[in-house]
């Protein structure tokens, strides 16, 4: 909290007037970051074909979750701090769990819809496919720590989505 107060050029007391704890401050920051990500996704969705292909929607969601631009990089770093804090705080753990479960349900819904419209080959398990798509968000720390280049992360996303939406032979 002291470091945040120093960065914001306010006193610790002023900061504590708004946030009684680090966890409360992180929750506020994550809600703000989630709103910003949601706005970026909404803007991106408006630029897609109507109706958008589920592959394009999943790609947009995944790329907005990765630290590929300054705004998404800040969100990614806040998310990492939030997850670390949640490991030691049961209230935060439950809070972040709700958000993760909601996001996962949305991705699973997209995959199930694509399956029902024949855009994903029959026989695929929608639960496993959802988990594999979400596993691609694990590229975030690799990008943040310069272990991989953005083009490599995008290539992995594209290749996975191409395989998922591969037409039946």
Buried (B, 14 or more C-beta within 10 A) or exposed (E): BEEBBEEEEBEEEEBBEEBEBBBBBBBEBBEEBBEBBEEBBEEBBEEEEEEBBBBBBBBBBBBBBBBBEEBBBBBBBBBBBBBEBBEEBEEBEEBBEEBEEEBBEEBBEBBBBBBEEEBBBEEBEBEEBBEBBBEBBEBBBBBBEEEBEBEEBBEBBBEBBEEBBEEEE
